[in-house]
C-alpha cells in the first residue's frame, strides 16, 4: 500500500484536446488527418520522422475521410485507419504504392463507437475500446503478423476482454505489451485498473487514492516506473506522480499547479532505468494567453515554461533517451518539420547520467544538484527564441533555442517512395533509421503494486 503526500497542487483539465499528430511506438513514423488546401476535404497523411530529414506522404483514399476518422501509425510504415460506417466501424491498413494508396482490409466491429488505443510497445499490435451500456469490450484489431494470402488480412478483429463499466485512456505499463492500464468508470467513480493481456484480460486495481476520488493515469514510463496521474482526492483535480511497483508515496507537486492554466502531459523521457526522479516529462500548457510548453522532472521540483516552436502541432512530441525533446511543426514555409531542443535547455538527464536517489529520511528526497542558469523570471519573449515564435506574455520562460531539422522546401515536401518489392506488397519500402530508443528496460513486475487507500493527512510538503 502506498502513502500519499498531500499537497495542494493540481490544475483542473477543463478542456480536452485531440492529438494533432499520432506518433508510432518507436518514434519512427507519425500520422494525422490533413486538410486539402483547395477542397478542404480530409485525407490521411503519414510523416517519416526517422532518417536525416522528416517528410510527409499523403495517403488519400477513394473518397474524403470524416473528421473523426482514427489513425494509428505502425513501426513498419503502415497506418491503421478506423472509419465509422453506419452502426459499425471498419478497419484497414494504409500504405503508399507509388502514385497511389494501397489498403488492406482488416474487417469490422459492430459498434457505433470504437476508440483506437496507443500502439503496443512492439509497434505492430493494435487494440481498441468499444464501450457498451454496462461494460467495455477490448478488441485486438491487428496482431502484426503477416498474411499468407496476398491482399487479405491474417485475422479479423478479436475480442480480448469485456471489462465492467466504461473504460477510457490506455497506457502501457511494460515493454512487452502485456500490461495495459485503463481508466474504469463504475457507479460514477473512475479508477485506473491494470489489464493483463496474457491472462485473458484479467483486471486488477492499480490506482485508488480514496474510495470516493476519481483517479486517472495519464502517462507511464516502463523503463523507470514513473507514473503521472490526476486525482480529485482533495476535492479538486491535482497532478501527481508515483512509481509503479514501489512503496514510495504518491506526490502532488505545487509546481504543477498554474493559475488559470491546464496542463496535459504528452511525452516522457525513456531510457532512465530505475531512475524515475530523473525522467523528464513534457506538458502542453493551455491558458487564455495561448498554448506553450512545460518541462518537469520530479528531482527538479519546478516546471520549466518554454515557448514552443512556431507552428507546433500542440500536444505532440517525443523524447530521445539522451534527453533531446523533438516537437513536430507545420508552417507555410515548412509543411513537415521537427524542432529539437537539447537536454541542456530542458534540464533532462542524459541516459548515462547518475540517477537521483532517495535519502534515508522519512519520505524526504535528496536535494537535487543545482542546475546552472535554471531560474527563470517573467519575460515577454526569451532572447533565444526563434523569430516569430509565439510567446505568451506574463509567464516565466527560459531562453530556448530550437534547432530545426532540415526538411524539403515548400512545394516539394511530399515525397513518393519507390514502389515496394513484389515479395513484400504491404510493407514500407524505404529504409528506416530508428531513433535511439534501444535502451534495454529492467524487468517489469508481473503484478503492479496498487497505489490505493492512501491517507490524505497533511504531511511535510516540499
C-alpha positions in Angstrom: 0.0 0.0 0.0 1.3 3.5 -0.9 1.1 6.5 1.3 0.1 9.9 -0.2 1.8 13.2 0.5 -0.9 15.8 0.3 0.0 19.0 -1.5 -2.5 21.5 -2.9 -1.1 21.0 -6.3 -3.2 20.1 -9.3 -4.6 22.0 -12.2 -8.1 21.1 -13.5 -8.1 20.0 -17.0 -11.1 22.0 -18.2 -10.7 21.2 -21.9 -10.0 18.1 -23.8 -7.7 18.2 -26.9 -7.3 15.6 -29.5 -3.8 14.8 -30.7 -2.9 16.7 -33.8 -0.4 14.0 -34.7 -0.1 10.4 -33.5 3.4 9.0 -33.2 4.4 5.4 -33.6 5.7 3.4 -30.6 9.3 3.8 -31.6 9.1 7.3 -32.9 9.9 6.4 -36.5 6.6 7.4 -38.0 3.6 9.6 -37.3 0.1 10.1 -38.9 -2.6 12.7 -38.9 -5.6 13.8 -40.8 -4.6 16.6 -43.1 -6.9 19.0 -44.9 -6.6 19.7 -48.6 -5.8 23.3 -49.2 -8.1 23.8 -52.2 -11.1 21.5 -51.4 -10.9 21.5 -47.6 -11.5 17.7 -47.5 -9.7 15.4 -45.1 -7.2 12.7 -46.0 -4.6 10.6 -44.1 -1.0 11.8 -44.1 2.0 9.8 -42.9 5.1 11.5 -41.5 8.5 9.8 -41.6 10.4 11.1 -38.6 13.5 8.7 -38.7 16.3 9.4 -41.1 18.2 12.6 -42.0 15.0 14.7 -42.5 11.3 14.5 -41.9 8.9 14.2 -44.9 5.2 13.6 -45.4 3.5 11.2 -47.7 -0.3 11.6 -48.4 -2.4 8.5 -48.3 -5.7 9.6 -49.8 -8.5 7.0 -50.4 -11.2 6.9 -53.0 -13.3 9.4 -51.1 -12.6 12.1 -48.4 -12.4 11.0 -44.8 -14.6 12.1 -42.0 -13.1 14.4 -39.4 -13.5 11.8 -36.6 -11.6 9.1 -38.6 -9.0 7.4 -36.3 -5.4 6.8 -37.4 -2.6 4.8 -35.8 0.9 4.6 -37.3 2.8 1.3 -37.0 6.5 0.8 -37.0 6.5 -1.0 -40.4 5.3 2.2 -42.1 1.7 1.3 -42.5 -1.1 3.3 -41.0 -4.1 1.7 -39.3 -7.3 3.5 -40.1 -10.7 3.3 -38.3 -13.8 4.6 -40.1 -17.4 4.8 -38.9 -19.9 3.4 -41.4 -23.5 3.4 -40.2 -23.7 1.4 -37.0 -20.3 -0.3 -37.3 -16.6 0.6 -37.5 -14.4 -0.7 -40.3 -10.6 -1.1 -40.1 -7.8 -1.2 -42.6 -4.1 -0.7 -43.2 -2.9 2.1 -45.5 0.4 2.0 -47.2 2.0 4.0 -50.1 2.1 2.3 -53.5 4.0 4.7 -55.7 1.5 7.1 -57.1 -1.5 5.9 -55.1 -2.6 4.4 -51.7 -2.9 0.7 -51.0 -5.4 -0.5 -48.4 -5.6 -3.9 -46.7 -9.0 -4.5 -45.1 -8.9 -5.8 -41.5 -12.6 -6.4 -41.0 -15.3 -4.5 -39.0 -16.6 -4.3 -35.4 -20.4 -4.0 -34.9 -20.3 -1.0 -32.6 -21.1 2.7 -33.0 -18.0 3.8 -31.1 -14.5 2.3 -31.4 -11.5 4.1 -29.9 -8.0 3.2 -31.0 -5.5 2.8 -28.2 -1.8 3.7 -28.4 0.1 1.0 -30.3 1.6 -1.7 -28.2 5.3 -1.2 -27.3 6.2 -3.8 -30.1 4.8 -1.2 -32.5 2.8 -3.8 -34.6 -0.2 -4.9 -32.4 -3.1 -2.6 -32.1 -6.1 -2.6 -29.7 -9.3 -0.6 -29.5 -12.1 0.0 -26.9 -15.8 -0.3 -27.7 -17.9 1.0 -24.8 -21.4 -0.5 -24.2 -24.2 0.2 -21.8 -22.7 -1.6 -18.8 -19.3 -2.8 -20.0 -16.4 -2.1 -22.4 -15.0 -4.6 -24.9 -11.3 -4.6 -25.5 -10.6 -5.6 -29.1 -7.4 -6.8 -30.8 -7.8 -5.1 -34.2 -4.4 -6.0 -35.6 -1.9 -8.7 -34.4 1.0 -7.6 -36.5 1.6 -11.0 -38.2 1.7 -11.2 -42.0 -0.9 -12.9 -44.0 -0.2 -16.0 -46.1 -2.7 -14.8 -48.7 -1.8 -11.6 -50.6 -4.4 -8.9 -50.3 -6.1 -10.4 -47.2 -5.8 -9.8 -43.5 -4.4 -12.7 -41.5 -7.1 -12.3 -38.9 -10.2 -10.3 -38.2 -10.7 -8.2 -35.0 -10.9 -10.4 -32.0 -12.4 -9.8 -28.6 -9.8 -9.9 -25.9 -11.8 -9.0 -22.8 -15.0 -7.5 -21.5 -14.5 -5.1 -18.7 -17.1 -3.8 -16.3 -18.1 -0.1 -16.7 -17.0 2.5 -19.2 -13.2 2.4 -19.9 -11.1 5.2 -21.4 -7.5 6.1 -21.6 -5.0 3.4 -22.4 -1.4 3.5 -21.0 1.1 0.7 -21.5 2.9 -0.4 -18.3 5.7 -2.6 -19.7 7.8 -3.1 -22.8 6.3 -6.4 -23.8 2.7 -5.2 -24.3 1.3 -7.4 -21.6 0.0 -4.9 -19.0 -2.4 -2.2 -20.1 -3.8 0.5 -17.8 -7.3 1.7 -18.4 -9.5 4.3 -16.6 -12.6 2.4 -15.5 -15.8 4.3 -14.6 -18.2 2.3 -12.3 -21.1 3.9 -10.4 -19.9 7.4 -11.2 -16.3 6.9 -9.9 -13.3 6.5 -12.1 -10.3 4.4 -11.0 -7.3 3.1 -13.0 -7.1 -0.7 -13.4 -4.4 -2.9 -15.0 -5.5 -5.4 -17.6 -3.2 -8.5 -18.0 -3.5 -9.5 -21.7 -1.6 -12.8 -21.1 -4.2 -13.9 -18.6 -7.3 -13.5 -20.7 -7.8 -9.8 -19.8 -7.6 -10.3 -16.0 -8.3 -7.0 -14.3 -6.6 -5.8 -11.1 -6.7 -2.4 -9.3 -3.8 -0.1 -10.0 -4.7 3.4 -8.8 -7.0 4.3 -5.9 -6.2 7.2 -3.7 -9.5 7.1 -1.8 -12.8 5.3 -2.3 -14.6 8.5 -3.3 -12.0 10.0 -5.5 -11.6 10.0 -9.3 -8.1 8.8 -10.1 -6.7 8.6 -13.6 -3.4 7.5 -15.0 -2.2 9.9 -17.7 1.3 8.7 -18.6 3.7 5.9 -17.6 7.4 5.1 -18.4 8.1 1.4 -18.3 11.9 1.9 -18.0 11.8 3.9 -14.8 8.3 3.1 -13.5 7.4 6.8 -13.4 3.6 7.3 -13.3 1.9 10.7 -14.0 -1.6 10.8 -12.6 -4.6 13.1 -11.9 -6.8 12.8 -8.8 -9.5 14.9 -7.1 -9.0 13.2 -3.7 -8.6 16.6 -2.0 -11.8 18.0 -3.5 -10.3 19.4 -6.7 -8.1 18.0 -9.5 -4.4 17.7 -8.9 -1.5 16.4 -11.0 0.7 13.9 -9.2 3.3 11.3 -9.7 4.2 7.9 -8.3 6.4 4.9 -9.0 5.0 1.6 -10.4 5.7 -1.4 -8.1 7.1 0.8 -5.4 6.1 1.7 -1.8 7.2 5.3 -2.4 4.5 7.9 -1.7 2.3 9.5 -4.4 3.2 13.2 -4.5 1.3 16.2 -5.8 3.9 18.9 -6.5 2.9 22.5 -6.1 4.9 23.4 -9.2 2.4 21.5 -11.4 -0.4 23.9 -10.4 -0.7 27.0 -12.6 -3.4 29.7 -12.1 -5.9 29.8 -14.9 -4.0 27.2 -17.0 -4.5 23.5 -17.8 -1.6 21.1 -18.0 -1.6 17.8 -20.0 1.4 15.5 -20.2 2.2 14.1 -23.6 5.7 12.7 -23.6 8.1 11.2 -21.0 11.8 10.6 -21.4 12.7 6.9 -21.9 15.8 5.0 -21.1 16.0 6.2 -17.4 16.1 2.6 -16.0 15.3 2.6 -12.2 15.6 6.4 -12.1 12.0 7.8 -12.0 13.1 11.2 -10.5 15.4 11.8 -13.4 12.7 11.3 -16.1 11.7 14.5 -17.9 8.0 14.9 -18.7 6.7 17.3 -21.4 3.4 19.1 -20.8 1.1 21.1 -23.1 0.0 24.2 -21.2 -3.2 25.9 -22.3 -4.4 29.2 -21.0 -6.2 32.3 -22.2 -2.8 33.8 -23.3 -2.2 30.8 -25.6 -0.6 27.4 -25.7 3.0 26.8 -24.7 5.4 24.1 -23.5 6.1 22.9 -20.0 9.0 20.6 -18.9 9.3 19.0 -15.5 11.4 16.4 -13.7 10.5 15.1 -10.2 14.0 15.8 -8.9 14.0 19.4 -10.1 10.7 20.3 -8.3 9.7 23.1 -10.7 8.1 23.4 -14.1 10.1 25.0 -16.8 7.9 27.0 -19.1 9.2 27.4 -22.7 7.8 29.0 -25.9 7.1 26.3 -28.4 8.4 26.4 -32.0 6.4 28.3 -34.5 3.7 26.1 -36.0 3.9 23.4 -33.3 1.3 20.6 -33.6 0.4 21.2 -30.0 0.4 18.3 -27.6 2.6 16.0 -29.7 6.3 15.2 -29.4 8.8 12.7 -28.2 12.0 12.5 -26.2 15.2 10.7 -27.2 16.9 8.6 -24.5 19.6 11.2 -24.3 17.2 13.9 -23.3 16.6 15.8 -26.5 13.0 16.9 -27.0 11.6 16.8 -30.5 8.4 18.6 -31.5 6.7 18.3 -34.9 5.6 21.6 -36.5 4.0 22.9 -39.6 4.4 26.3 -41.2 3.6 27.7 -44.7 7.3 27.6 -45.5 7.9 24.1 -43.8 4.8 21.9 -44.1 6.6 19.0 -42.4 9.3 19.7 -39.8 10.7 18.7 -36.5 12.2 21.1 -34.0 14.8 19.9 -31.5 15.5 21.2 -28.0 18.7 19.8 -26.5 18.8 18.4 -23.0 20.7 21.4 -21.6 17.7 23.6 -22.3 15.2 21.3 -20.7 17.1 20.0 -17.7 16.7 16.5 -18.9 19.3 14.0 -17.7 21.2 12.0 -20.4 20.8 8.3 -20.3 24.3 7.7 -18.7 23.9 10.4 -16.0 24.0 9.3 -12.4 20.4 8.9 -11.1 18.9 10.9 -8.3 18.3 8.6 -5.3 16.1 8.9 -2.3 17.6 9.8 1.1 17.1 7.7 4.2 14.8 10.3 5.7 11.1 9.7 6.4 9.9 10.1 2.8 12.2 13.1 2.1 14.2 13.1 -1.1 17.8 14.1 -1.5 18.2 17.7 -2.7 18.9 17.7 -6.4 22.1 19.4 -7.6 21.7 23.0 -8.7 21.2 23.5 -12.4 23.3 26.3 -13.8 21.0 29.1 -15.1 17.9 27.2 -14.0 16.0 30.1 -12.6 13.6 32.0 -14.8 11.6 35.1 -14.5 8.8 36.9 -16.2 9.6 37.8 -19.8 7.7 38.9 -22.8 9.9 36.8 -25.0 13.1 34.8 -24.4 16.2 36.0 -26.1 16.9 32.6 -27.5 13.5 32.1 -29.1 13.3 31.9 -32.9 11.9 34.9 -34.6 8.1 34.7 -34.9 7.7 32.0 -32.3 4.5 32.7 -30.2 5.4 33.5 -26.6 2.5 34.2 -24.3 3.2 37.3 -22.1 3.0 37.2 -18.3 4.5 33.8 -17.5 8.1 32.9 -16.7 10.0 31.3 -19.5 13.6 30.3 -20.1 15.6 31.1 -23.1 15.1 28.2 -25.6 16.9 27.9 -28.9 15.1 25.5 -31.1 17.1 23.7 -33.7 15.0 22.8 -36.7 15.8 19.6 -38.6 16.2 20.5 -42.3 13.3 19.5 -44.4 12.3 19.7 -48.1 11.4 23.2 -49.2 7.7 24.2 -49.6 6.0 22.7 -52.6 8.3 19.7 -52.6 7.6 18.4 -49.1 5.6 15.4 -50.3 8.0 12.7 -51.4 6.6 9.5 -53.0 8.7 6.4 -52.0 9.6 3.8 -54.7 7.1 1.1 -55.2 7.5 -1.9 -52.8 9.1 -5.1 -54.0 6.6 -7.7 -55.3 7.5 -10.1 -52.4 6.5 -7.6 -49.7 3.5 -5.7 -51.1 2.3 -4.4 -47.7 5.5 -3.2 -46.1 7.3 0.0 -46.2 9.9 0.2 -49.0 12.2 3.0 -47.9 15.0 2.2 -45.4 14.3 3.3 -41.8 16.8 4.6 -39.3 15.3 4.2 -35.8 15.5 6.8 -33.1 17.9 6.0 -30.2 15.3 4.0 -28.3 17.4 0.9 -27.9 18.0 1.0 -24.1 17.0 -2.3 -22.5 14.4 -2.0 -19.8 14.7 -3.5 -16.4 12.4 -6.5 -15.7 8.8 -5.3 -15.0 6.8 -6.9 -12.2 4.2 -9.3 -13.3 1.7 -7.7 -10.9 1.7 -3.9 -10.4 1.6 -2.8 -6.8 -1.7 -0.8 -6.4 -1.5 2.8 -5.4 -4.5 2.7 -3.1 -6.0 3.6 0.2 -3.6 6.4 0.7 -4.2 8.7 3.8 -4.8 12.4 3.0 -3.5 13.8 6.2 -1.2 16.7 5.6 2.5 15.9 5.8 5.6 17.8 5.2 5.3 19.4 1.8 8.2 20.1 -0.5 
